[in-house]
Amino acid sequence: MMGKAALSIVALVEAMFSLLVHALTKFLIGGGRPRYNPARHYMRGPGPKWAEKHGMTTAPARAGSQHDR
């Protein structure tokens, strides 16, 4: 018969193995539905259709943009 320490080690190894199998399965399958990524839905300002509709030939330069540095 096993002692308490051996049983707790076996239980720990089983739990770790279960987590590993779950993580590998999720990784290989692709994780189900894609996660929400707010950067993909972020609107950065008026686009070319807006400029065309309002008679602007080029978008106005923004003061203090990072490209001016």
N, C-alpha and C positions, 0 to 999 in steps of 0.2 A: 504494500500500500504506500502511496506517495504522502509526503509530508505537506504541511500547509504552504511552505515556501515553494515547493515544486509545483503545486497546483496553481499558485498565483502566477508563476512564471509561464506555465502552459496557457493560462487564461490571457496573459499579456501578449504572448506570441500569437495566439488565435485572433485577438482583437487587432493587432498590428497587421497580420496577414489579411484580415477582412478589409481593413482600410486600404491596403495596398491594391487588392483586387478591385475594389470599388473605384479607386482613383485611376487605375490603368484602364478599366472598362470605360469610364467616363471620357478619358483622354482619347482612346481609340475610336469610340463612337462619335465623338465630336461634342460631347457635353449637352446634347439635346438642343433646346432652342438657343439662339444667340443672345448674348447679354446686351442690355441697353447701353449704348455708348452716346452720351450727350454731345460729344464733339461732332458726331456725324449729322446731328440735327441742328447745329448752330448756324444761324444765318449771319453772314459777315457784312451785309449791307446791300444796297440796290445793285442789281445785276444789269446785264446788257439790255434785256427787254425793257426794264424801267427807263434806262437812259434813252433808248430808241423812242419810247412812248412820249417822253418829256422833251424831246428835241435836243438832247445833250450828245455831243460827239465823243467826249471823253469824260471819264469820271473825275470829279474834282480831287486834287491832292489833299490828303489829310495832314494837318499840322501836327508835328511831333510823332510821326510814325517811326517805326524802328528802321525803315529803309533810308531815312534821312541822315542817320548817324554816320 
